[in-house]
Amino acid sequence: MIEIGLTGWGDHPDVYAPSSTAKEKLMDYSSHFPVVELDATFYAIQPERNIRKWIRETPDHFGFIVKAYQGMTGHIRGELPYESKEEMFELFRLSMQPLLEAGKLSLILVQFPPWFDCVKENVDEIRYISKQLEGFDIGIEFRHQSWYEEQYREKTLSFLEANHLIHVIADEPQAGTGSVPFVPSVTRSDKAVIRLHGRNVAGWRNPGGSREAWREVRYLYDYNDSELKGVQATVEQVVKQADYVAVIFNNNSGGHAAENAKRFQKMLHLSFEDLAPKQLDIFEGE
């Protein structure tokens, strides 16, 4: 099975009904796509009320790919806002329980920072995270090229497979050590994830300015048909190796993600069942 989704639901005007309010965006989103990447969890461990609200606002078979909290992945280099790492992980696990119980937790996406390179200390850190998140499906996304260097690539993939971790396949600009090659390898037969970040090499290398300005250029990209057909060929191979494949479009700095995802859906001749009903515009009709 192949599902297509986007990162977040708050910044995709193409999927909202004309009369929708901010509070209705998730419901609108879930009338178009069956899965979403939840990135609010990266910035803060979410309170239970938020999680339960998102559960209520989505159909029964909707899925959340939850981005792991930044304190868990090494993005926070200073002091953590918790008494200990163990407390941080415990609170994160507790926050995930409602999604798990509702059957809406597709997996937890553990995306490491660009400086997380292939050394023993970091391999041990992956083992630690895997143990702390035992019982959850975990996707691992690397952003340092060293994990895929010739002497480490097969060992990296074998390590993920041995630890029942999902290798997250990333399509992104090839811009030095802070980016990774496109490696469409599957490490679990039940699930695979492909994240499409765009191919804006200049924006990836030269973000400049504030973090907000960085995000505005880093993911500014519009996939053309030829590029999407290349992704299609990969997806068709991956789905032969994994029962479930999620394809997530993260190229939304210019608002291209939703249109690209819809175009890709047509290329694959996919239709999604059990979506939320679309809101009707009271001004539509004769």
N, C-alpha and C positions, 0 to 999 in steps of 0.2 A: 504494500500500500504506500502511496505517495501523498503527502500533504504539503501544502504551500502556505507560508505565512510571512509576516513582517515583524520587524523589531518595534515593539510598542504599538499602541493603538491611538495615541493622542495627536499624531501629526501626519495624518493621511487624508486630506480633504476629499480625495476621489471616492472614498468609501462611506462618507457621511450623507445622510439625508439632508436636504436643504434646511429643514426646520429643526435639526438636532441641536441639543445643548451639549455642553462639555460633559455632563454627567451621562449622556446617552452614547458617547463615542464608542465605548467598548461593545455595547449592544449592536450598534451599527457595524462595527468591524466584524463581529462574529456572525453577521449575515452574509459576509463575503468569504471569510477564511476560517478554517477549522482549527487553527493553531496560531499562537502568538508567542513571541519572545518577551518575557516580562523583565524589563531592565530596571524598574524602580527598586528591586531587591538588591541591585548592585550598589546603590547609593546609601541604602539603609535597610536594616532588617525590619520588615513590615509588621505592623501590629495586626493581630488576628482579625480586627474589624475590617481592615482593608481586604485581606485575603477572602474573607467570607462574602464581602460585597462583590468582589470579582467573580466568585463562584456563582452567586445568585444571578449575575448579569449575563451569564453565558449558557449556551445549550448544554445538555447532559453529556455529550460526547466531545466537547471542546477541550483542547489541550493547552497547557502553559509550559513553555520551556523557560525555566526560571534561572536567571543569571545570578550566580553566587555572589554574595556580599564581598565587597572589595577588601575588607579586612581579612577575609579567608584566603584570598588569592595573591596577597603580597603587594597590592597596589598602594596600600597605606604603609609608608616607610617609617613613620613615627610611632608614637604611642597609640595603642588601640583604645577606643572608648569603652572598654570592658575590663573587668577585674583580671580576666585571663582569657587565653585562646579557647580553653575548654568551655568557659561560660558563653563566649561568642558563638561557638558551634552549637551548643545546647539550645540557645535562643533561636538560632536559625532553623534547627531541626524542628523545634516546637512550632515555628511559624509555618512550616511546610506541611504539618500534619493535616490541616483541613483540606488542602489540595489533594494530598495522598488519599485521604478517606473518601473524597468525592470522586476519585478516579480521574482527576483532571491534571495531575502532575506528569507531564511527558518525560521530563528529565531535568536535572540540575546542570546548567552549563557553567563549568569552571574554566574561565578564560584567564590565562596567566598574562602578566605584563610583558612588554618587549624585552625587558632585562632578565627575565626568568630563563636562563640558558641551561644547556644540557650538562649538568655536573651532578655528582653524587648527592650533594646536599639537597638539590631540588628534586631528584628522584625520590629521596626519602620523604620530602615534603608532600609529594603526590601520594605516597603510601599513607602518610598521616591523614591527609584530607579524605582519602578513600575510606579509612577506618572510621573517621569522625562522621562520615555520611553513609555509613553502612546501612543497607536497606533501601537506599535510593538509587535510581539509575543516574549515573554521572557521565557527562560528556566533557572531554578534555580538549581544550583549544590552546595550542601553542602559538606564540607570536615571535619567538626567536628562532632564527633559521638553523641554529646548531642542532636541534632535535632531528632535522632531516638531512644533515650532512651524511655523506656516503658511509662513513664508519659508524654512524649512530641510527640511521633511518630504520633498518630492520629490527634493531634492538629496541628502539622506541615503540614501534608497533607491536612487537612481541610482548613487551612489558605491559602495554595497555590491555592487550588481549588476555594475558595471564591474570590480570587483576580485574577482569570483567568491566573494563572502562570503555566508553564509546569514544572512538577517535572522531573528532569534529573536523570535517573537511572544509577548508577555507579557500575561497576564491578571492584574492586580493592583489593589489599592485605588487610587483616585484621590485622592491626598493631597498635592498640591502639586508643586513642582519635583523632588522626590526620588522621583517615581513617573512612569511613562510611560503614555500612553493605549494602548488596545487597537487595534493597527494590523495587521490581517491581510494584510499584503503579502508576496509571495513574490519573492525576488531570485535564486533559482536553481531551475531546472526539475527538478533531480534530488532535492533535499532541502529539507524545511522542518521547523521545530521550533516547537512551541507549549508554553510553560511556564505552568502554572497555580499562582499563588502564593496564591490566596484573595482575599477582598475585605474584610478586616478593617481598615477605615479607622482606627479608634481605635488599634489595636495598631501599625499602620504609622507613625502620627504620634507616638505616645507610648510608645516601647519601655521607657524607664526602666531603672534598675539596671544590672546587668552584661550582658556580651554574651550569656551563657547565658539570662538573664531576657528579654532582647530577642528571642531566637529563640523563646522559649516563647509570646510573644504575637503576634509579627509574622506568623507563618504559621498562626495559630489560626483555622481556618475550615472549615466543612462546606458544600459546594455542594449546593443543593437541586436537584430535578429540573428546574425551570424554567430555572435558570442553566445546568445541564448541557445542556439542549436548545438553549440559545443557543450554547454552545460547539460542540455537534454541527453546527449549521448552518454555523458558520465552518469547521470541519474538512472538511465535505463540499464546501465551495467551494475550500479550499486544496488538497485532494487532486486537484482538477481541474487545478491549476497545477503541482503537484510530484509526481514519481513516488513519493516516500517522505515520509511525515509522521510524526514522533514527537510524541506528546502526553505531557508529563511533569507529574505531579501533585507539587507541592512544598508542599501545605497540610497539613503533618503535625504541627504543634505539639500538636494534640489527638488525633492518631492517625487522622485522617479520610482520609488520602490513599489508602490501599489500598481502602477501601470505596467511595470516590468513583470510583476508577479501575475497579473491578469493575462498578459500576453504569453507568458510562459505556460500558464494553465491551459490556454488554448492550443499551444504547440503540443502539449502532452495529451490533449483530448480528455482532460480530467473534469469530472463534475463532483462536487462535494455534497454529501447528504447530511441531514440533521443540522443544517445551519439555522441560525436565528431568522425569523421572518423579517423581511425588509420593511422599513417604515414607509407608509404611503404618504405622498405629498398631496395635501388637500386641494391643491390647485391643478393637479394632473387630471387629464381626461378631456372630453370634448367641450 
